[in-house]
Amino acid sequence: MTTEYRIRLDRRACEGVFACLVRDGRFAEASDGLATIAGAERDADGDGDGDGDEVVVAFADDRLADAQQAARACPVDAIDVAEVAEVDDE
């Protein structure tokens, strides 16, 4: 079983500490010096480049624990990880 989950990054709260990058390689530094999620398809300004005020990305893989560690490490609580569903891998 794989878990489908969503990562929400509130870039307004981000202070660029980048504790998330160390715990989950999907987080990256954006051109404005704040965190983003690599490969983001949707963000608050609608252009999908990951530089909007909020970035939301859904995954269905075995890296949920990495995302949760990144969220716990964020000193300003800018990252939220929510499980959406369990996916049958068959």
Jmol script that loads the backbone (N, CA, C; Angstrom):
load data "model"
ATOM      1  N   MET A   1       0.833  -1.187   0.000  1.00  0.00           N
ATOM      2  CA  MET A   1       0.000   0.000   0.000  1.00  0.00           C
ATOM      3  C   MET A   1       0.878   1.251   0.000  1.00  0.00           C
ATOM      4  N   THR A   2       0.496   2.185  -0.802  1.00  0.00           N
ATOM      5  CA  THR A   2       1.140   3.487  -0.863  1.00  0.00           C
ATOM      6  C   THR A   2       0.149   4.510  -0.326  1.00  0.00           C
ATOM      7  N   THR A   3       0.660   5.530   0.309  1.00  0.00           N
ATOM      8  CA  THR A   3      -0.210   6.571   0.839  1.00  0.00           C
ATOM      9  C   THR A   3      -0.217   7.771  -0.092  1.00  0.00           C
ATOM     10  N   GLU A   4      -1.406   8.236  -0.414  1.00  0.00           N
ATOM     11  CA  GLU A   4      -1.533   9.484  -1.156  1.00  0.00           C
ATOM     12  C   GLU A   4      -1.615  10.607  -0.122  1.00  0.00           C
ATOM     13  N   TYR A   5      -0.820  11.646  -0.315  1.00  0.00           N
ATOM     14  CA  TYR A   5      -0.782  12.738   0.645  1.00  0.00           C
ATOM     15  C   TYR A   5      -0.535  14.061  -0.070  1.00  0.00           C
ATOM     16  N   ARG A   6      -0.814  15.124   0.652  1.00  0.00           N
ATOM     17  CA  ARG A   6      -0.682  16.466   0.108  1.00  0.00           C
ATOM     18  C   ARG A   6       0.292  17.250   0.981  1.00  0.00           C
ATOM     19  N   ILE A   7       1.190  17.988   0.339  1.00  0.00           N
ATOM     20  CA  ILE A   7       2.084  18.897   1.049  1.00  0.00           C
ATOM     21  C   ILE A   7       1.652  20.318   0.708  1.00  0.00           C
ATOM     22  N   ARG A   8       1.408  21.108   1.736  1.00  0.00           N
ATOM     23  CA  ARG A   8       1.076  22.521   1.541  1.00  0.00           C
ATOM     24  C   ARG A   8       2.174  23.358   2.180  1.00  0.00           C
ATOM     25  N   LEU A   9       2.754  24.250   1.400  1.00  0.00           N
ATOM     26  CA  LEU A   9       3.815  25.136   1.872  1.00  0.00           C
ATOM     27  C   LEU A   9       3.300  26.569   1.838  1.00  0.00           C
ATOM     28  N   ASP A  10       3.210  27.193   2.996  1.00  0.00           N
ATOM     29  CA  ASP A  10       2.795  28.592   3.097  1.00  0.00           C
ATOM     30  C   ASP A  10       4.049  29.453   2.978  1.00  0.00           C
ATOM     31  N   ARG A  11       4.296  29.962   1.787  1.00  0.00           N
ATOM     32  CA  ARG A  11       5.511  30.739   1.542  1.00  0.00           C
ATOM     33  C   ARG A  11       5.480  32.106   2.218  1.00  0.00           C
ATOM     34  N   ARG A  12       4.303  32.581   2.635  1.00  0.00           N
ATOM     35  CA  ARG A  12       4.232  33.844   3.389  1.00  0.00           C
ATOM     36  C   ARG A  12       4.849  33.670   4.765  1.00  0.00           C
ATOM     37  N   ALA A  13       4.766  32.468   5.322  1.00  0.00           N
ATOM     38  CA  ALA A  13       5.325  32.191   6.642  1.00  0.00           C
ATOM     39  C   ALA A  13       6.798  31.788   6.572  1.00  0.00           C
ATOM     40  N   CYS A  14       7.245  31.320   5.417  1.00  0.00           N
ATOM     41  CA  CYS A  14       8.620  30.826   5.253  1.00  0.00           C
ATOM     42  C   CYS A  14       9.630  31.944   5.512  1.00  0.00           C
ATOM     43  N   GLU A  15      10.682  31.605   6.257  1.00  0.00           N
ATOM     44  CA  GLU A  15      11.754  32.560   6.527  1.00  0.00           C
ATOM     45  C   GLU A  15      13.064  32.147   5.866  1.00  0.00           C
ATOM     46  N   GLY A  16      13.042  31.116   5.044  1.00  0.00           N
ATOM     47  CA  GLY A  16      14.240  30.698   4.337  1.00  0.00           C
ATOM     48  C   GLY A  16      15.283  30.019   5.204  1.00  0.00           C
ATOM     49  N   VAL A  17      14.851  29.354   6.257  1.00  0.00           N
ATOM     50  CA  VAL A  17      15.772  28.613   7.124  1.00  0.00           C
ATOM     51  C   VAL A  17      16.250  27.341   6.423  1.00  0.00           C
ATOM     52  N   PHE A  18      15.405  26.739   5.611  1.00  0.00           N
ATOM     53  CA  PHE A  18      15.676  25.558   4.798  1.00  0.00           C
ATOM     54  C   PHE A  18      15.933  24.281   5.588  1.00  0.00           C
ATOM     55  N   ALA A  19      15.376  24.179   6.783  1.00  0.00           N
ATOM     56  CA  ALA A  19      15.446  22.917   7.520  1.00  0.00           C
ATOM     57  C   ALA A  19      14.727  21.822   6.745  1.00  0.00           C
ATOM     58  N   CYS A  20      13.747  22.203   5.933  1.00  0.00           N
ATOM     59  CA  CYS A  20      12.989  21.238   5.134  1.00  0.00           C
ATOM     60  C   CYS A  20      13.866  20.575   4.069  1.00  0.00           C
ATOM     61  N   LEU A  21      14.773  21.325   3.471  1.00  0.00           N
ATOM     62  CA  LEU A  21      15.615  20.797   2.399  1.00  0.00           C
ATOM     63  C   LEU A  21      16.468  19.630   2.866  1.00  0.00           C
ATOM     64  N   VAL A  22      16.910  19.685   4.111  1.00  0.00           N
ATOM     65  CA  VAL A  22      17.772  18.641   4.662  1.00  0.00           C
ATOM     66  C   VAL A  22      16.995  17.344   4.863  1.00  0.00           C
ATOM     67  N   ARG A  23      15.699  17.451   5.138  1.00  0.00           N
ATOM     68  CA  ARG A  23      14.885  16.274   5.449  1.00  0.00           C
ATOM     69  C   ARG A  23      14.152  15.686   4.259  1.00  0.00           C
ATOM     70  N   ASP A  24      13.881  16.511   3.252  1.00  0.00           N
ATOM     71  CA  ASP A  24      13.142  16.032   2.080  1.00  0.00           C
ATOM     72  C   ASP A  24      13.670  16.761   0.852  1.00  0.00           C
ATOM     73  N   GLY A  25      14.306  16.024  -0.042  1.00  0.00           N
ATOM     74  CA  GLY A  25      14.937  16.593  -1.224  1.00  0.00           C
ATOM     75  C   GLY A  25      13.985  17.209  -2.230  1.00  0.00           C
ATOM     76  N   ARG A  26      12.686  17.055  -2.038  1.00  0.00           N
ATOM     77  CA  ARG A  26      11.735  17.694  -2.947  1.00  0.00           C
ATOM     78  C   ARG A  26      11.592  19.182  -2.672  1.00  0.00           C
ATOM     79  N   PHE A  27      11.998  19.606  -1.501  1.00  0.00           N
ATOM     80  CA  PHE A  27      11.994  21.040  -1.203  1.00  0.00           C
ATOM     81  C   PHE A  27      13.242  21.652  -1.825  1.00  0.00           C
ATOM     82  N   ALA A  28      13.101  22.881  -2.294  1.00  0.00           N
ATOM     83  CA  ALA A  28      14.209  23.558  -2.966  1.00  0.00           C
ATOM     84  C   ALA A  28      14.144  25.045  -2.650  1.00  0.00           C
ATOM     85  N   GLU A  29      15.244  25.736  -2.924  1.00  0.00           N
ATOM     86  CA  GLU A  29      15.267  27.185  -2.760  1.00  0.00           C
ATOM     87  C   GLU A  29      14.785  27.836  -4.047  1.00  0.00           C
ATOM     88  N   ALA A  30      13.780  28.679  -3.942  1.00  0.00           N
ATOM     89  CA  ALA A  30      13.267  29.416  -5.099  1.00  0.00           C
ATOM     90  C   ALA A  30      14.144  30.641  -5.347  1.00  0.00           C
ATOM     91  N   SER A  31      13.949  31.273  -6.472  1.00  0.00           N
ATOM     92  CA  SER A  31      14.770  32.424  -6.849  1.00  0.00           C
ATOM     93  C   SER A  31      14.633  33.596  -5.882  1.00  0.00           C
ATOM     94  N   ASP A  32      13.553  33.625  -5.104  1.00  0.00           N
ATOM     95  CA  ASP A  32      13.365  34.718  -4.146  1.00  0.00           C
ATOM     96  C   ASP A  32      13.954  34.414  -2.775  1.00  0.00           C
ATOM     97  N   GLY A  33      14.656  33.275  -2.639  1.00  0.00           N
ATOM     98  CA  GLY A  33      15.310  32.932  -1.387  1.00  0.00           C
ATOM     99  C   GLY A  33      14.433  32.215  -0.380  1.00  0.00           C
ATOM    100  N   LEU A  34      13.223  31.858  -0.779  1.00  0.00           N
ATOM    101  CA  LEU A  34      12.330  31.107   0.094  1.00  0.00           C
ATOM    102  C   LEU A  34      12.210  29.681  -0.420  1.00  0.00           C
ATOM    103  N   ALA A  35      11.648  28.816   0.400  1.00  0.00           N
ATOM    104  CA  ALA A  35      11.479  27.421   0.000  1.00  0.00           C
ATOM    105  C   ALA A  35      10.346  27.281  -1.009  1.00  0.00           C
ATOM    106  N   THR A  36      10.445  26.243  -1.819  1.00  0.00           N
ATOM    107  CA  THR A  36       9.377  25.831  -2.711  1.00  0.00           C
ATOM    108  C   THR A  36       9.440  24.312  -2.798  1.00  0.00           C
ATOM    109  N   ILE A  37       8.540  23.719  -3.525  1.00  0.00           N
ATOM    110  CA  ILE A  37       8.548  22.273  -3.721  1.00  0.00           C
ATOM    111  C   ILE A  37       8.867  22.020  -5.181  1.00  0.00           C
ATOM    112  N   ALA A  38       9.960  21.322  -5.428  1.00  0.00           N
ATOM    113  CA  ALA A  38      10.387  21.045  -6.801  1.00  0.00           C
ATOM    114  C   ALA A  38       9.290  20.309  -7.547  1.00  0.00           C
ATOM    115  N   GLY A  39       9.032  20.727  -8.761  1.00  0.00           N
ATOM    116  CA  GLY A  39       8.015  20.088  -9.578  1.00  0.00           C
ATOM    117  C   GLY A  39       6.604  20.494  -9.229  1.00  0.00           C
ATOM    118  N   ALA A  40       6.450  21.590  -8.492  1.00  0.00           N
ATOM    119  CA  ALA A  40       5.111  22.039  -8.106  1.00  0.00           C
ATOM    120  C   ALA A  40       4.271  22.304  -9.342  1.00  0.00           C
ATOM    121  N   GLU A  41       3.080  21.737  -9.357  1.00  0.00           N
ATOM    122  CA  GLU A  41       2.172  21.929 -10.483  1.00  0.00           C
ATOM    123  C   GLU A  41       1.167  23.035 -10.209  1.00  0.00           C
ATOM    124  N   ARG A  42       0.995  23.377  -8.949  1.00  0.00           N
ATOM    125  CA  ARG A  42      -0.036  24.356  -8.613  1.00  0.00           C
ATOM    126  C   ARG A  42       0.495  25.255  -7.511  1.00  0.00           C
ATOM    127  N   ASP A  43       0.302  26.536  -7.666  1.00  0.00           N
ATOM    128  CA  ASP A  43       0.597  27.461  -6.594  1.00  0.00           C
ATOM    129  C   ASP A  43      -0.458  28.554  -6.590  1.00  0.00           C
ATOM    130  N   ALA A  44      -0.422  29.392  -5.593  1.00  0.00           N
ATOM    131  CA  ALA A  44      -1.504  30.353  -5.389  1.00  0.00           C
ATOM    132  C   ALA A  44      -1.638  31.366  -6.515  1.00  0.00           C
ATOM    133  N   ASP A  45      -0.533  31.684  -7.206  1.00  0.00           N
ATOM    134  CA  ASP A  45      -0.664  32.654  -8.294  1.00  0.00           C
ATOM    135  C   ASP A  45      -1.002  31.992  -9.623  1.00  0.00           C
ATOM    136  N   GLY A  46      -1.156  30.642  -9.605  1.00  0.00           N
ATOM    137  CA  GLY A  46      -1.704  29.931 -10.749  1.00  0.00           C
ATOM    138  C   GLY A  46      -0.757  29.600 -11.877  1.00  0.00           C
ATOM    139  N   ASP A  47       0.513  30.015 -11.780  1.00  0.00           N
ATOM    140  CA  ASP A  47       1.405  29.755 -12.909  1.00  0.00           C
ATOM    141  C   ASP A  47       2.238  28.486 -12.749  1.00  0.00           C
ATOM    142  N   GLY A  48       2.147  27.836 -11.591  1.00  0.00           N
ATOM    143  CA  GLY A  48       2.786  26.545 -11.411  1.00  0.00           C
ATOM    144  C   GLY A  48       4.285  26.566 -11.242  1.00  0.00           C
ATOM    145  N   ASP A  49       4.887  27.752 -11.058  1.00  0.00           N
ATOM    146  CA  ASP A  49       6.342  27.785 -10.926  1.00  0.00           C
ATOM    147  C   ASP A  49       6.820  27.681  -9.483  1.00  0.00           C
ATOM    148  N   GLY A  50       5.898  27.544  -8.549  1.00  0.00           N
ATOM    149  CA  GLY A  50       6.269  27.331  -7.155  1.00  0.00           C
ATOM    150  C   GLY A  50       6.642  28.585  -6.399  1.00  0.00           C
ATOM    151  N   ASP A  51       6.385  29.769  -6.969  1.00  0.00           N
ATOM    152  CA  ASP A  51       6.760  30.986  -6.260  1.00  0.00           C
ATOM    153  C   ASP A  51       5.568  31.793  -5.756  1.00  0.00           C
ATOM    154  N   GLY A  52       4.380  31.204  -5.765  1.00  0.00           N
ATOM    155  CA  GLY A  52       3.203  31.885  -5.225  1.00  0.00           C
ATOM    156  C   GLY A  52       3.241  31.880  -3.707  1.00  0.00           C
ATOM    157  N   ASP A  53       2.254  32.511  -3.080  1.00  0.00           N
ATOM    158  CA  ASP A  53       2.207  32.566  -1.622  1.00  0.00           C
ATOM    159  C   ASP A  53       2.003  31.195  -0.997  1.00  0.00           C
ATOM    160  N   GLU A  54       1.352  30.297  -1.724  1.00  0.00           N
ATOM    161  CA  GLU A  54       1.100  28.950  -1.227  1.00  0.00           C
ATOM    162  C   GLU A  54       1.354  27.952  -2.346  1.00  0.00           C
ATOM    163  N   VAL A  55       2.060  26.888  -2.002  1.00  0.00           N
ATOM    164  CA  VAL A  55       2.326  25.818  -2.962  1.00  0.00           C
ATOM    165  C   VAL A  55       1.693  24.549  -2.407  1.00  0.00           C
ATOM    166  N   VAL A  56       0.909  23.866  -3.233  1.00  0.00           N
ATOM    167  CA  VAL A  56       0.250  22.627  -2.822  1.00  0.00           C
ATOM    168  C   VAL A  56       0.565  21.559  -3.855  1.00  0.00           C
ATOM    169  N   VAL A  57       1.107  20.439  -3.390  1.00  0.00           N
ATOM    170  CA  VAL A  57       1.462  19.347  -4.294  1.00  0.00           C
ATOM    171  C   VAL A  57       0.974  18.038  -3.685  1.00  0.00           C
ATOM    172  N   ALA A  58       0.406  17.163  -4.517  1.00  0.00           N
ATOM    173  CA  ALA A  58      -0.045  15.843  -4.070  1.00  0.00           C
ATOM    174  C   ALA A  58       0.932  14.786  -4.562  1.00  0.00           C
ATOM    175  N   PHE A  59       1.186  13.807  -3.715  1.00  0.00           N
ATOM    176  CA  PHE A  59       2.076  12.706  -4.047  1.00  0.00           C
ATOM    177  C   PHE A  59       1.411  11.392  -3.665  1.00  0.00           C
ATOM    178  N   ALA A  60       1.785  10.319  -4.332  1.00  0.00           N
ATOM    179  CA  ALA A  60       1.391   8.959  -3.965  1.00  0.00           C
ATOM    180  C   ALA A  60       2.649   8.119  -4.096  1.00  0.00           C
ATOM    181  N   ASP A  61       3.439   8.116  -3.039  1.00  0.00           N
ATOM    182  CA  ASP A  61       4.710   7.395  -3.060  1.00  0.00           C
ATOM    183  C   ASP A  61       5.061   6.951  -1.642  1.00  0.00           C
ATOM    184  N   ASP A  62       6.277   6.495  -1.461  1.00  0.00           N
ATOM    185  CA  ASP A  62       6.693   5.989  -0.155  1.00  0.00           C
ATOM    186  C   ASP A  62       7.524   7.007   0.623  1.00  0.00           C
ATOM    187  N   ARG A  63       7.357   8.298   0.333  1.00  0.00           N
ATOM    188  CA  ARG A  63       8.168   9.332   0.983  1.00  0.00           C
ATOM    189  C   ARG A  63       7.373  10.199   1.962  1.00  0.00           C
ATOM    190  N   LEU A  64       6.252   9.691   2.427  1.00  0.00           N
ATOM    191  CA  LEU A  64       5.435  10.423   3.390  1.00  0.00           C
ATOM    192  C   LEU A  64       6.247  10.797   4.628  1.00  0.00           C
ATOM    193  N   ALA A  65       7.043   9.874   5.148  1.00  0.00           N
ATOM    194  CA  ALA A  65       7.833  10.144   6.353  1.00  0.00           C
ATOM    195  C   ALA A  65       8.809  11.298   6.134  1.00  0.00           C
ATOM    196  N   ASP A  66       9.401  11.393   4.937  1.00  0.00           N
ATOM    197  CA  ASP A  66      10.302  12.510   4.631  1.00  0.00           C
ATOM    198  C   ASP A  66       9.555  13.835   4.707  1.00  0.00           C
ATOM    199  N   ALA A  67       8.369  13.870   4.122  1.00  0.00           N
ATOM    200  CA  ALA A  67       7.561  15.092   4.134  1.00  0.00           C
ATOM    201  C   ALA A  67       7.173  15.470   5.564  1.00  0.00           C
ATOM    202  N   GLN A  68       6.813  14.483   6.361  1.00  0.00           N
ATOM    203  CA  GLN A  68       6.433  14.753   7.746  1.00  0.00           C
ATOM    204  C   GLN A  68       7.620  15.274   8.546  1.00  0.00           C
ATOM    205  N   GLN A  69       8.816  14.731   8.295  1.00  0.00           N
ATOM    206  CA  GLN A  69      10.015  15.227   8.974  1.00  0.00           C
ATOM    207  C   GLN A  69      10.305  16.670   8.587  1.00  0.00           C
ATOM    208  N   ALA A  70      10.139  16.991   7.313  1.00  0.00           N
ATOM    209  CA  ALA A  70      10.348  18.365   6.851  1.00  0.00           C
ATOM    210  C   ALA A  70       9.372  19.310   7.543  1.00  0.00           C
ATOM    211  N   ALA A  71       8.122  18.898   7.664  1.00  0.00           N
ATOM    212  CA  ALA A  71       7.113  19.733   8.324  1.00  0.00           C
ATOM    213  C   ALA A  71       7.454  19.954   9.793  1.00  0.00           C
ATOM    214  N   ARG A  72       7.867  18.886  10.479  1.00  0.00           N
ATOM    215  CA  ARG A  72       8.227  19.011  11.896  1.00  0.00           C
ATOM    216  C   ARG A  72       9.458  19.894  12.088  1.00  0.00           C
ATOM    217  N   ALA A  73      10.379  19.879  11.131  1.00  0.00           N
ATOM    218  CA  ALA A  73      11.619  20.643  11.254  1.00  0.00           C
ATOM    219  C   ALA A  73      11.439  22.132  10.984  1.00  0.00           C
ATOM    220  N   CYS A  74      10.359  22.503  10.330  1.00  0.00           N
ATOM    221  CA  CYS A  74      10.144  23.908   9.968  1.00  0.00           C
ATOM    222  C   CYS A  74       9.901  24.739  11.229  1.00  0.00           C
ATOM    223  N   PRO A  75      10.786  25.701  11.530  1.00  0.00           N
ATOM    224  CA  PRO A  75      10.641  26.463  12.773  1.00  0.00           C
ATOM    225  C   PRO A  75       9.458  27.433  12.781  1.00  0.00           C
ATOM    226  N   VAL A  76       8.889  27.715  11.617  1.00  0.00           N
ATOM    227  CA  VAL A  76       7.755  28.648  11.552  1.00  0.00           C
ATOM    228  C   VAL A  76       6.455  27.945  11.146  1.00  0.00           C
ATOM    229  N   ASP A  77       6.467  26.617  11.146  1.00  0.00           N
ATOM    230  CA  ASP A  77       5.278  25.811  10.821  1.00  0.00           C
ATOM    231  C   ASP A  77       4.644  26.200   9.491  1.00  0.00           C
ATOM    232  N   ALA A  78       5.476  26.395   8.477  1.00  0.00           N
ATOM    233  CA  ALA A  78       4.989  26.792   7.153  1.00  0.00           C
ATOM    234  C   ALA A  78       4.583  25.600   6.294  1.00  0.00           C
ATOM    235  N   ILE A  79       4.816  24.373   6.785  1.00  0.00           N
ATOM    236  CA  ILE A  79       4.558  23.170   5.992  1.00  0.00           C
ATOM    237  C   ILE A  79       3.497  22.323   6.678  1.00  0.00           C
ATOM    238  N   ASP A  80       2.507  21.909   5.890  1.00  0.00           N
ATOM    239  CA  ASP A  80       1.460  21.023   6.382  1.00  0.00           C
ATOM    240  C   ASP A  80       1.434  19.790   5.483  1.00  0.00           C
ATOM    241  N   VAL A  81       1.403  18.628   6.099  1.00  0.00           N
ATOM    242  CA  VAL A  81       1.316  17.370   5.356  1.00  0.00           C
ATOM    243  C   VAL A  81       0.043  16.662   5.796  1.00  0.00           C
ATOM    244  N   ALA A  82      -0.789  16.301   4.836  1.00  0.00           N
ATOM    245  CA  ALA A  82      -2.050  15.629   5.155  1.00  0.00           C
ATOM    246  C   ALA A  82      -2.208  14.382   4.301  1.00  0.00           C
ATOM    247  N   GLU A  83      -2.508  13.265   4.958  1.00  0.00           N
ATOM    248  CA  GLU A  83      -2.787  12.037   4.225  1.00  0.00           C
ATOM    249  C   GLU A  83      -4.153  12.161   3.567  1.00  0.00           C
ATOM    250  N   VAL A  84      -4.229  11.758   2.305  1.00  0.00           N
ATOM    251  CA  VAL A  84      -5.477  11.844   1.554  1.00  0.00           C
ATOM    252  C   VAL A  84      -6.141  10.478   1.469  1.00  0.00           C
ATOM    253  N   ALA A  85      -5.359   9.445   1.114  1.00  0.00           N
ATOM    254  CA  ALA A  85      -5.922   8.103   0.956  1.00  0.00           C
ATOM    255  C   ALA A  85      -4.798   7.086   0.886  1.00  0.00           C
ATOM    256  N   GLU A  86      -5.162   5.833   1.065  1.00  0.00           N
ATOM    257  CA  GLU A  86      -4.227   4.742   0.833  1.00  0.00           C
ATOM    258  C   GLU A  86      -4.512   4.188  -0.543  1.00  0.00           C
ATOM    259  N   VAL A  87      -3.461   3.959  -1.314  1.00  0.00           N
ATOM    260  CA  VAL A  87      -3.589   3.491  -2.685  1.00  0.00           C
ATOM    261  C   VAL A  87      -3.084   2.061  -2.755  1.00  0.00           C
ATOM    262  N   ASP A  88      -3.874   1.176  -3.343  1.00  0.00           N
ATOM    263  CA  ASP A  88      -3.469  -0.212  -3.529  1.00  0.00           C
ATOM    264  C   ASP A  88      -2.444  -0.266  -4.651  1.00  0.00           C
ATOM    265  N   ASP A  89      -1.265  -0.788  -4.374  1.00  0.00           N
ATOM    266  CA  ASP A  89      -0.171  -0.820  -5.347  1.00  0.00           C
ATOM    267  C   ASP A  89      -0.330  -1.898  -6.407  1.00  0.00           C
ATOM    268  N   GLU A  90      -1.330  -2.712  -6.322  1.00  0.00           N
ATOM    269  CA  GLU A  90      -1.488  -3.813  -7.277  1.00  0.00           C
ATOM    270  C   GLU A  90      -2.016  -3.354  -8.593  1.00  0.00           C
TER     271      GLU A  90
END
end "model"
wireframe off; spacefill off
backbone 0.3
color backbone group
